[in-house]
Amino acid sequence: MSPGAKDDNNEGQAVGKVDYQLSANHSMFGRYMATFFKQQAAFAKDPDNVLVTNDPGTNNLAQSFTFGDTMILSSNTVNSLRVAFNRTAVHRYQAPFFSPKDLGSNVYSYNPGEMVMVVTNAFNISAGTATKGIFSTNTYQLNDDYSTLKGAHQLSFGADVAYWKYAGESHARSGGNWTISGQITGASLADFLIGRVTTLEHGGPAIIPVDQRYVGLYAQDTWRAASRVTINGGLRWEPYFGQNVENGALSIFSMENLQKGVKSTVYKNAPAGFLWPGDPGFPKGRTGLFPQWLNLSPRIGLAWDVSGDGRLAVRTSYGISYDFPSADYHNINASAPPFGNRSLLQDPPGLFDDPYRTYGGDPHPIVTNADTRFVNYGSYGVVDPHINSPRAQSWNATVEKQLGSIWGVSASYLGSHTDRIWGQVALNPGEFLGNAPCALNGVSYANCTVPANLDQRRVLHDPLIGVLDLHTDVGVQNYRGVKLSIRRREANGLSMNANYTLSRCVGNTATGTFPQLSTGYVKPNDPSYDYGHCTQDRTHIGIITVGYVTPQFSGRAARTIASNWRLSGIFNGVSGPWLNITTGQDNSGNGLNAQRPNQVSDDVYGAKTVTAYLNKAAFAQPVPGTFGDLPINAIKGPERWTIDMALSRTINLTRTQNVELRLEAFNVTNRFNYDIPATNLNLGTFGRITRLLPGTTPRILQFGLKYGF
């Protein structure tokens, strides 16, 4: 913070707890916590600099309450009941700056005074996460666990019932989400100056009220099979019911209905093939999917005390578990026609001034009803009605050995296979029509396959259907890892804990937890094309923590000056993330993002400096109409590591008073951990690193003095 600047953040927390012992065998407790955070929008504090609009104002409140009841029913039987309520209220707002019409663009804004513009590697005006947004979530949960001992068996049974309700309103596209990437001239600022827009995503606010139910039942047996062997086995049942979208802003798509010309009975002007709640063939309710009842989770584990003295142990386990999509997963889908009438325009011929010129004019604003007019080439996200929740199988084996009285070592093998991961498959990609001149819908083009005529080249050839992403569960992910640990524990002297993990994660999870338009599998009919390193894959991870306490010296001077100092340090190191090299242009002609180039040399790195981390000559644009041969996430980025240290000493002044001296050093070596380089091959900045890793700080030294009494 600059001198004289005012910190306008306001945050705080309140905590309360109650414990009550009804009897020796019956106790209850209550816990409550509230946390709030308020922050003024940056543009309100600095109204002369529109580039700070990516920092919104916030007014957030989170509350949680838990009630517990524990009853000891007998000497070997216990029942525990827990009831919980959690609420989060997030209010994100932006200080008004300007709308597209203020800049001379004929585009309507549902929330005047803001818009989003990204000029790649140049500047950003606001961001989707900096626009107005109001989100609230209430969750209610009740679980009961019953445990009893029967000889060598500890039997447990339980039930978990939950209900959560989410309401979201997002204006990320209300004033248009404009992207200018430089795909026309090769320089984003040049495209900006001539008004060439790479993409314009525009529509009404995404309003999505959802609720979801959860039921989980389990039975478990912990069996002391022998004096040194314990076996743990159980089974859990977790059916998946999906998210109930209360306003019906969710659709499914039937190719058969499209081919037969069957239209919705709910929205009269909808294109054929789409079904909404209330239409024949739409699954019962408003989830868009059929309940999945057979989600069973078997689990088994074994622990073996090899020598019987607790100094050598072997543990292994296997289990299946299930996950759920985030509450706002359908946020983008909720703004599809006829609710937000969202559309995605690629390189519009009307340029920035009038992007809807060849689309019959700006169709906004719209009001949703049975007679709503659907926009030309609207953008849709539809749900596979047979989709199921993601499933993970995991297994591990660990050997632990105590060496002497203070040393311990362990080695673990970890593995998992996750399938049914949700991803987007494009049902209406563009077709490659060659590079010769042609006419489409009465418009002549010197090149028949360009971004500007993508909608006219789509495979379904319906003027009301543009982007059509099917959300289905075709993603897989495989992880393997070996973790080695060593530790030394001693009250005084040297203590240490060191962990090293060698791992590998591969899969075809091209879509994230918050899907955007046209960001799914690059080859819609071949998800394996996007099989490669996981985004979160890190080959090497190392953590070392060390502490040392100086001894109590006998000499008076040495005891006064050098005794009882505590020196501690921590090293965090991780190999670089995997980089996804992209073409920055639509060589295949299908209109999907993140297409990849050909690799023409094994020498993929430059000097590995900030100006030349990657070698641009190692990659080449594919021939038009084809896909590149470079795998996804194929190049490793810069590694990151830091060392932090602290030196402290507590001096006892009297029996009840003391002073603590503390010196802390963060990033002791003043290491510069760089962010990933630019990976868009079409830009002049390709291979350059333009910023430090977010959260990286230069060396910081701070001294503390604490008086205790």
C-alpha positions in Angstrom: 0.0 0.0 0.0 1.4 3.4 -1.0 2.1 6.0 1.7 -1.0 7.8 2.7 -3.3 5.2 1.1 -6.3 4.1 3.0 -7.2 0.5 3.6 -10.9 0.3 3.0 -11.2 -3.4 3.8 -13.4 -4.3 6.7 -13.3 -7.9 8.1 -14.1 -9.7 11.3 -15.2 -12.9 12.9 -17.4 -13.9 15.8 -17.3 -17.3 17.5 -19.5 -18.7 20.1 -19.8 -22.2 21.8 -21.9 -23.9 24.4 -21.2 -27.3 26.0 -23.7 -29.0 28.3 -23.3 -32.3 30.2 -26.8 -33.7 30.9 -25.4 -36.8 32.6 -22.3 -38.9 32.8 -23.5 -40.6 29.6 -25.1 -37.8 27.7 -23.5 -34.6 26.4 -24.5 -31.8 24.0 -22.7 -28.9 22.3 -23.4 -26.0 20.1 -21.0 -24.0 17.9 -21.6 -20.8 15.9 -19.2 -18.8 13.8 -19.8 -15.7 11.6 -17.1 -14.2 9.3 -17.6 -11.1 7.2 -15.5 -9.3 4.6 -16.2 -5.9 3.0 -14.0 -4.2 0.4 -14.6 -1.1 -1.6 -14.3 -1.4 -5.4 -10.9 -0.3 -6.6 -12.4 2.0 -9.3 -14.4 3.9 -6.6 -11.1 4.7 -5.0 -9.2 5.4 -8.2 -11.8 6.7 -10.7 -9.2 7.9 -13.2 -7.8 4.5 -13.9 -10.3 2.1 -15.6 -7.6 -0.7 -15.6 -8.3 -1.3 -11.8 -11.8 -2.4 -12.6 -10.8 -6.1 -12.3 -10.8 -5.6 -8.6 -14.5 -5.4 -7.5 -16.1 -4.4 -4.3 -17.4 -7.1 -2.0 -19.7 -7.5 0.9 -19.6 -11.1 2.1 -20.9 -12.9 5.1 -20.5 -16.6 6.0 -22.2 -18.2 9.0 -22.2 -21.7 10.3 -23.9 -23.4 13.2 -23.4 -27.0 14.5 -25.3 -28.9 17.2 -24.1 -32.2 18.5 -25.6 -34.8 20.8 -23.6 -37.8 22.1 -25.1 -40.6 24.1 -23.2 -43.5 25.7 -25.9 -46.2 25.5 -23.8 -48.9 27.2 -20.2 -49.8 28.0 -19.6 -50.7 24.3 -22.2 -48.6 22.4 -22.2 -45.0 21.4 -24.6 -42.9 19.3 -23.6 -39.5 17.9 -26.1 -37.1 16.3 -25.0 -33.9 14.4 -27.0 -31.1 12.9 -25.4 -28.4 10.9 -26.4 -25.2 9.0 -24.1 -23.1 6.8 -24.9 -20.0 4.9 -22.8 -17.9 2.6 -23.9 -14.6 1.1 -21.6 -13.0 -1.5 -22.4 -9.7 -2.9 -20.0 -8.6 -5.6 -20.4 -5.1 -7.2 -18.5 -2.8 -9.5 -18.3 1.0 -9.4 -19.9 2.2 -12.7 -17.5 3.1 -15.5 -18.9 2.8 -19.0 -21.0 0.5 -21.2 -20.5 -0.5 -24.9 -22.8 2.3 -26.1 -20.6 4.8 -24.3 -17.8 3.7 -26.5 -19.8 3.9 -29.7 -20.8 0.2 -29.9 -24.4 -0.7 -30.7 -24.6 -3.3 -27.9 -27.2 -3.2 -25.1 -26.1 -3.6 -21.5 -28.4 -5.1 -18.9 -26.3 -3.5 -16.1 -25.2 -0.1 -17.4 -21.8 1.1 -16.4 -19.8 -2.0 -16.8 -18.5 -4.4 -19.5 -15.6 -6.9 -19.8 -12.8 -6.5 -22.3 -9.6 -8.6 -22.6 -6.9 -7.4 -25.0 -4.5 -10.4 -24.8 -1.1 -9.5 -23.3 -2.0 -5.8 -23.3 -4.7 -4.8 -20.8 -8.0 -6.0 -19.3 -11.0 -3.9 -18.4 -12.9 -5.6 -15.6 -13.3 -9.4 -15.7 -16.2 -11.8 -15.5 -15.4 -12.3 -11.8 -15.4 -8.5 -11.2 -18.9 -7.8 -12.5 -22.0 -7.5 -10.5 -22.9 -10.8 -8.8 -25.1 -11.9 -6.0 -24.8 -15.5 -4.7 -26.2 -17.1 -1.6 -26.0 -20.7 -0.4 -27.8 -22.4 2.4 -26.9 -25.9 3.4 -28.7 -28.1 6.0 -27.2 -31.4 7.1 -28.1 -34.1 9.6 -26.1 -37.2 10.3 -26.3 -40.0 12.9 -23.5 -42.5 13.7 -24.1 -45.6 15.8 -21.1 -47.7 16.9 -21.0 -50.8 19.0 -18.4 -53.5 20.0 -19.1 -57.1 19.4 -16.2 -59.3 20.4 -13.3 -58.5 17.9 -15.6 -56.4 15.8 -16.4 -52.7 16.0 -19.6 -52.2 14.0 -20.7 -48.8 12.8 -23.9 -47.7 11.0 -24.9 -44.3 9.9 -27.0 -42.0 7.8 -26.2 -38.6 6.3 -29.0 -36.4 4.9 -28.3 -33.0 3.4 -30.1 -30.3 1.4 -28.6 -27.3 -0.1 -30.1 -24.3 -1.8 -28.2 -21.9 -4.1 -29.3 -18.7 -5.7 -27.0 -16.9 -8.2 -27.2 -13.8 -10.3 -24.2 -13.1 -12.5 -23.8 -10.1 -14.9 -20.5 -11.4 -16.4 -21.9 -11.0 -19.9 -24.6 -8.4 -19.4 -22.4 -5.7 -21.1 -20.6 -8.2 -23.3 -17.5 -10.2 -22.7 -15.2 -8.9 -25.4 -12.0 -10.7 -26.3 -9.4 -9.3 -28.7 -6.6 -11.8 -29.1 -4.6 -10.6 -32.1 -5.6 -13.5 -34.3 -6.2 -11.2 -37.3 -3.0 -9.1 -37.4 -0.9 -11.2 -35.0 -0.9 -8.3 -32.5 -3.7 -7.8 -30.1 -3.3 -4.0 -29.8 -3.4 -3.7 -33.6 -6.6 -5.7 -33.7 -8.0 -3.4 -31.0 -7.2 -0.3 -33.0 -8.9 -1.5 -36.1 -11.9 -2.8 -34.2 -11.5 -6.5 -34.9 -13.1 -8.5 -32.1 -12.0 -12.1 -31.7 -15.1 -13.1 -29.8 -18.1 -11.3 -28.2 -20.1 -13.3 -25.7 -23.2 -11.4 -24.8 -26.5 -12.1 -23.1 -28.8 -11.3 -20.2 -27.8 -12.0 -16.6 -27.4 -15.6 -15.6 -30.0 -16.2 -12.9 -29.9 -19.7 -11.5 -31.8 -20.8 -8.3 -31.0 -24.5 -7.6 -31.5 -26.9 -4.8 -30.1 -30.4 -4.3 -30.8 -33.4 -2.1 -28.3 -35.9 -0.7 -28.7 -39.2 1.1 -25.9 -41.4 2.2 -26.1 -44.7 4.2 -23.2 -46.8 5.4 -22.2 -49.9 7.3 -18.7 -50.6 8.5 -16.8 -53.3 10.4 -13.4 -52.8 12.0 -12.3 -56.3 12.8 -9.3 -57.2 15.0 -8.5 -60.4 12.9 -5.4 -61.1 14.9 -3.4 -59.5 17.7 -1.3 -57.6 15.0 -3.8 -57.4 12.2 -6.8 -55.1 11.8 -9.2 -55.3 8.8 -11.6 -52.5 8.0 -14.4 -53.0 5.6 -17.6 -51.1 4.7 -20.2 -50.2 2.1 -21.7 -46.8 1.4 -24.7 -46.0 -0.7 -24.9 -42.5 -2.3 -27.6 -42.1 -5.0 -27.3 -39.1 -7.2 -30.4 -36.9 -7.8 -28.8 -33.9 -9.7 -29.4 -30.2 -9.3 -33.0 -29.0 -9.4 -33.0 -25.7 -11.4 -36.1 -24.1 -10.0 -36.7 -21.6 -12.8 -36.4 -24.3 -15.4 -33.3 -22.6 -17.1 -31.9 -26.0 -18.1 -32.4 -28.0 -21.3 -31.6 -31.3 -23.0 -31.2 -31.9 -26.7 -32.5 -34.8 -28.8 -30.9 -35.3 -32.2 -33.9 -37.5 -33.1 -36.3 -34.7 -32.4 -34.2 -32.3 -34.5 -34.2 -34.7 -37.4 -38.0 -35.1 -37.1 -38.6 -31.4 -36.6 -40.2 -31.9 -33.1 -40.3 -28.6 -31.2 -40.8 -27.6 -27.6 -44.4 -27.2 -26.4 -43.1 -24.8 -23.6 -41.3 -22.2 -25.8 -43.0 -21.9 -29.2 -40.2 -20.2 -31.1 -37.4 -22.6 -30.0 -35.4 -24.5 -32.6 -36.3 -28.2 -33.0 -34.6 -30.8 -30.8 -34.6 -28.9 -27.5 -36.6 -29.9 -24.5 -37.3 -28.0 -21.3 -39.1 -28.9 -18.1 -42.7 -29.6 -19.0 -41.9 -30.9 -22.5 -42.7 -34.6 -23.3 -39.5 -36.6 -22.9 -37.9 -34.3 -20.4 -36.9 -36.2 -17.2 -39.3 -35.7 -14.3 -38.6 -32.6 -12.3 -36.1 -29.8 -13.2 -32.8 -31.6 -13.0 -32.5 -32.5 -16.7 -31.3 -36.0 -15.7 -32.6 -39.3 -14.5 -31.8 -40.2 -10.8 -28.8 -42.6 -10.5 -29.6 -45.1 -7.7 -26.8 -47.6 -7.9 -23.9 -45.5 -6.6 -22.3 -48.0 -4.2 -19.0 -47.4 -2.5 -17.2 -50.5 -1.1 -14.1 -49.9 1.0 -11.6 -52.2 2.6 -8.4 -51.6 4.5 -5.7 -53.6 6.3 -3.2 -52.6 9.1 -0.4 -55.0 10.1 1.9 -54.5 13.0 4.7 -56.6 11.6 6.9 -57.1 14.7 4.3 -56.6 17.4 6.1 -53.7 19.0 4.7 -50.9 16.9 8.0 -50.1 15.2 7.2 -51.5 11.8 3.8 -51.2 10.3 2.2 -52.0 6.9 -1.1 -50.4 5.8 -3.1 -50.7 2.6 -6.6 -49.8 1.5 -8.9 -49.5 -1.5 -12.1 -47.6 -1.9 -14.6 -46.0 -4.2 -16.1 -42.5 -3.6 -18.3 -40.1 -5.5 -18.2 -36.4 -6.1 -20.7 -33.7 -7.2 -20.5 -30.7 -9.5 -20.3 -27.3 -7.9 -23.5 -25.4 -7.1 -22.9 -22.9 -9.9 -21.9 -25.5 -12.6 -24.9 -24.5 -14.7 -24.3 -20.8 -14.4 -23.4 -20.4 -18.0 -26.1 -22.7 -19.2 -28.7 -20.7 -17.3 -28.2 -17.7 -19.6 -28.8 -19.7 -22.8 -31.9 -18.8 -24.9 -34.7 -18.1 -24.0 -33.5 -17.0 -20.6 -30.5 -14.8 -21.3 -30.5 -15.3 -25.0 -26.7 -15.6 -24.9 -24.8 -15.7 -28.1 -21.2 -16.1 -29.1 -20.0 -14.0 -32.1 -16.7 -14.9 -33.7 -14.9 -12.1 -35.6 -18.2 -10.3 -36.4 -18.1 -8.5 -39.7 -19.7 -5.4 -38.0 -16.5 -5.1 -36.0 -16.7 -3.4 -32.5 -19.0 -0.7 -33.7 -21.9 -2.9 -34.8 -21.2 -6.6 -34.1 -24.8 -7.7 -34.7 -25.0 -6.1 -38.1 -25.2 -9.4 -40.0 -27.3 -11.0 -37.3 -30.4 -8.9 -37.8 -29.5 -6.3 -35.2 -29.0 -6.5 -31.4 -31.9 -8.7 -30.1 -31.5 -7.5 -26.5 -33.1 -6.8 -24.1 -35.4 -9.8 -23.9 -38.1 -11.0 -21.6 -38.6 -14.7 -21.1 -42.0 -16.2 -21.8 -43.7 -18.7 -24.0 -43.5 -16.4 -27.0 -39.9 -15.2 -26.6 -38.1 -14.8 -29.9 -34.9 -16.9 -30.0 -31.8 -15.1 -31.1 -30.0 -16.2 -34.3 -27.2 -18.7 -33.5 -27.8 -18.7 -29.8 -25.4 -20.5 -27.5 -26.6 -23.5 -25.5 -25.3 -25.9 -22.9 -27.4 -29.0 -22.6 -27.3 -31.9 -20.2 -27.0 -35.6 -21.0 -30.1 -37.0 -19.1 -28.2 -40.2 -18.3 -25.2 -38.4 -16.7 -23.9 -39.6 -13.3 -21.8 -38.1 -10.6 -18.0 -38.4 -11.0 -16.5 -41.6 -9.4 -13.1 -42.2 -8.0 -11.3 -45.5 -7.2 -8.3 -45.0 -4.9 -5.8 -47.4 -3.4 -2.6 -47.1 -1.4 0.1 -49.0 0.4 2.3 -47.7 3.2 5.3 -49.0 5.1 6.4 -47.2 8.2 9.5 -47.9 10.3 10.7 -46.3 13.5 14.5 -46.1 13.7 15.8 -45.7 17.3 13.8 -43.5 19.6 13.6 -40.3 17.5 13.8 -41.2 13.8 11.1 -42.5 11.5 10.8 -43.3 7.8 7.9 -44.2 5.6 7.2 -45.0 2.0 3.8 -44.9 0.3 2.4 -45.8 -3.0 -0.8 -43.9 -4.0 -3.0 -44.5 -7.0 -6.4 -43.5 -8.3 -8.6 -43.9 -11.3 -11.4 -41.3 -11.7 -14.1 -41.6 -14.4 -17.4 -40.1 -15.3 -15.8 -36.7 -15.1 -18.1 -34.1 -16.6 -17.0 -32.5 -19.8 -18.3 -30.7 -22.8 -18.8 -32.3 -26.2 -19.7 -29.9 -29.1 -22.7 -31.1 -31.0 -22.7 -28.3 -33.5 -19.0 -27.5 -34.4 -18.1 -25.7 -37.6 -17.2 -27.6 -40.8 -14.0 -26.9 -42.8 -15.1 -25.8 -46.3 -11.7 -25.1 -47.8 -10.0 -21.8 -48.4 -11.4 -21.0 -51.8 -13.9 -18.2 -52.3 -17.5 -19.0 -51.7 -20.9 -17.6 -50.8 -22.8 -18.5 -47.6 -26.3 -17.3 -47.0 -25.9 -14.7 -49.7 -22.6 -13.3 -48.4 -19.5 -13.7 -50.4 -16.2 -14.7 -48.7 -12.7 -14.7 -50.3 -11.9 -17.6 -47.9 -14.7 -20.0 -47.3 -13.4 -21.0 -43.8 -12.9 -18.0 -41.5 -14.1 -17.2 -38.0 -16.5 -14.6 -39.3 -18.7 -17.3 -41.1 -18.4 -20.0 -38.4 -22.1 -19.9 -37.6 -23.0 -20.4 -41.2 -20.7 -23.4 -41.4 -22.1 -25.3 -38.4 -23.0 -28.9 -39.0 -26.6 -28.7 -37.9 -27.3 -25.9 -40.4 -30.0 -24.3 -38.2 -29.9 -20.5 -38.1 -31.1 -20.5 -34.5 -28.4 -22.8 -33.1 -24.9 -21.7 -32.7 -22.7 -23.2 -29.9 -24.3 -26.4 -28.6 -22.3 -28.0 -25.8 -23.4 -31.4 -24.4 -22.4 -31.8 -20.8 -21.7 -35.5 -20.4 -19.5 -37.8 -18.2 -16.8 -39.1 -20.6 -13.7 -37.7 -18.7 -11.1 -40.0 -17.0 -8.1 -39.3 -14.9 -5.3 -41.6 -13.6 -2.9 -40.8 -10.8 0.2 -42.7 -9.6 2.6 -41.5 -6.9 5.3 -42.5 -4.5 5.8 -40.5 -1.3 8.9 -40.9 0.8 9.1 -39.3 4.3 11.7 -39.0 7.0 11.2 -37.4 10.4 13.2 -36.7 13.5 11.4 -35.7 16.7 13.1 -34.3 19.7 11.9 -31.8 22.3 15.3 -30.0 22.3 18.0 -30.0 19.6 17.2 -30.8 16.0 13.8 -31.8 14.7 13.0 -32.4 11.1 10.2 -33.5 8.8 10.9 -34.1 5.1 8.5 -35.4 2.4 9.2 -36.0 -1.3 6.6 -37.1 -3.8 7.2 -38.4 -7.3 3.9 -38.5 -9.2 2.2 -38.6 -12.5 -1.4 -37.7 -13.5 -2.9 -38.1 -16.9 -6.4 -37.8 -18.3 -8.7 -36.1 -20.7 -10.5 -33.7 -18.5 -10.6 -30.8 -20.9 -13.3 -29.0 -19.1 -13.0 -27.3 -15.7 -15.5 -27.1 -12.8 -16.9 -23.9 -14.2 -17.4 -24.6 -17.9 -17.3 -21.8 -20.5 -18.6 -21.9 -24.1 -16.6 -23.9 -26.6 -14.0 -25.0 -24.1 -14.6 -28.7 -24.2 -12.9 -31.4 -26.2 -11.1 -30.0 -29.2 -12.1 -33.0 -31.3 -15.7 -33.6 -30.3 -15.9 -37.1 -31.7 -12.5 -38.1 -30.1 -12.1 -37.1 -26.5 -8.9 -39.2 -26.4 -7.2 -36.4 -28.5 -7.2 -34.4 -25.3 -5.6 -37.1 -23.2 -2.4 -35.9 -21.5 -1.0 -34.5 -18.3 -3.6 -33.2 -15.9 -3.6 -29.5 -15.3 -2.7 -30.1 -11.6 0.0 -32.7 -12.4 3.4 -31.9 -10.7 6.2 -34.5 -11.2 8.2 -33.5 -8.1 6.9 -32.1 -4.8 9.2 -31.6 -1.8 8.7 -30.1 1.6 11.3 -29.9 4.4 10.7 -28.4 7.8 13.5 -28.0 10.2 13.6 -26.8 13.8 16.5 -26.4 16.2 16.6 -25.3 19.8 19.9 -24.3 21.3 20.8 -26.1 24.5 20.8 -24.7 28.0 24.4 -23.6 28.5 26.0 -23.9 31.9 28.0 -20.7 31.9 26.1 -17.6 33.0 27.1 -15.5 29.9 26.4 -18.3 27.4 23.2 -19.2 29.2 22.0 -15.6 29.0 23.0 -14.9 25.4 22.7 -18.2 23.6 20.3 -20.6 25.5 16.8 -21.4 24.3 16.9 -19.8 20.9 14.6 -21.6 18.4 15.5 -21.6 14.7 13.0 -22.9 12.2 12.8 -23.1 8.5 10.6 -24.5 5.7 11.5 -25.3 2.1 8.7 -25.7 -0.4 9.6 -26.9 -3.9 7.5 -28.1 -6.8 8.3 -28.8 -10.4 6.6 -26.7 -13.0 3.1 -26.9 -14.3 2.4 -28.5 -17.7 1.9 -25.9 -20.4 -0.8 -26.3 -23.1 0.6 -24.7 -26.3 -2.2 -23.4 -28.4 -2.4 -22.2 -32.0 -4.4 -19.0 -31.2 -6.4 -19.6 -34.3 -9.0 -21.9 -35.7 -7.0 -24.1 -38.1 -9.5 -27.0 -38.0 -12.4 -24.7 -38.7 -14.6 -26.2 -36.0 -14.7 -23.1 -33.8 -13.4 -24.7 -30.6 -10.9 -23.1 -28.4 -7.4 -24.3 -27.3 -6.5 -26.0 -30.6 -2.8 -27.2 -30.6 0.0 -26.9 -33.1 2.4 -29.4 -34.6 5.7 -30.0 -32.9 8.5 -29.8 -35.5 11.5 -30.0 -33.1 12.5 -31.6 -29.8 14.2 -28.4 -28.8 11.1 -26.9 -27.3 12.8 -24.6 -24.8 14.5 -21.3 -25.6 17.1 -19.9 -23.2 14.6 -20.4 -20.3 14.8 -16.7 -19.5 11.8 -14.4 -19.0 12.1 -13.2 -22.6 12.7 -16.6 -24.2 11.5 -19.5 -22.1 10.1 -21.4 -25.1 11.4 -21.8 -28.6 8.8 -20.7 -31.1 10.6 -22.4 -33.9 9.8 -25.8 -32.3 6.1 -25.5 -33.2 4.2 -24.8 -36.4 0.6 -24.1 -37.3 -1.2 -27.1 -38.7 -2.4 -27.2 -42.3 -5.9 -25.7 -42.6 -8.6 -28.2 -41.9 -6.4 -30.4 -39.6 -5.4 -30.7 -36.0 -1.9 -30.4 -34.6 0.1 -33.5 -33.3 1.3 -31.8 -30.1 -0.4 -33.5 -27.1 -2.3 -31.4 -24.5 -0.2 -30.1 -21.6 3.0 -31.4 -23.2 5.7 -28.9 -22.1 6.8 -28.4 -18.5 6.8 -24.8 -17.2 9.1 -23.1 -14.6 9.6 -24.8 -11.3 8.8 -22.9 -8.0 10.5 -23.0 -4.6 10.9 -20.8 -1.6 12.6 -20.9 1.8 11.2 -19.2 4.9 12.9 -19.0 8.2 12.2 -17.7 11.7 14.4 -17.1 14.8 12.7 -16.7 18.2 13.4 -16.7 21.9 11.2 -16.4 25.0 12.7 -14.7 28.0 11.0 -15.3 31.4 11.1 -12.1 33.4 9.1 -13.5 36.4 6.9 -16.5 37.0 4.0 -14.9 35.2 5.7 -12.5 32.8 7.8 -13.1 29.7 9.0 -11.4 26.5 9.2 -13.1 23.2 11.7 -11.9 20.5 11.0 -13.0 17.0 12.7 -12.4 13.6 11.0 -13.8 10.5 12.3 -13.9 7.0 10.1 -14.9 4.0 11.7 -15.9 0.7 15.1 -15.8 2.3 17.0 -16.2 -1.0 14.8 -13.6 -2.7 13.8 -16.2 -5.3 11.8 -15.0 -8.3 9.2 -17.6 -9.0 7.8 -16.8 -12.4 4.4 -17.4 -13.8 3.9 -19.5 -16.9 5.0 -18.0 -20.2 2.6 -17.0 -23.0 1.5 -20.2 -24.8 -0.5 -18.7 -27.7 1.7 -19.4 -30.8 -0.1 -16.8 -32.8 1.1 -13.9 -30.6 4.4 -12.1 -30.8 4.8 -12.6 -27.0 4.9 -16.4 -27.3 7.3 -18.0 -24.9 7.8 -14.8 -22.8 7.1 -14.6 -19.1 5.4 -11.4 -18.3 4.8 -11.6 -14.5 5.8 -13.3 -11.3 3.7 -16.1 -9.9 0.7 -14.6 -8.1 1.4 -14.5 -4.4 5.1 -14.3 -4.9 6.8 -11.7 -2.8 10.4 -10.4 -2.6 12.4 -11.1 0.5 10.5 -9.8 3.6 12.1 -9.4 7.0 10.0 -8.6 10.0 10.8 -8.3 13.7 8.3 -8.9 16.5 8.3 -8.3 20.2 5.6 -9.7 22.4 5.1 -9.2 26.1 3.1 -11.8 28.0 1.7 -11.4 31.5 
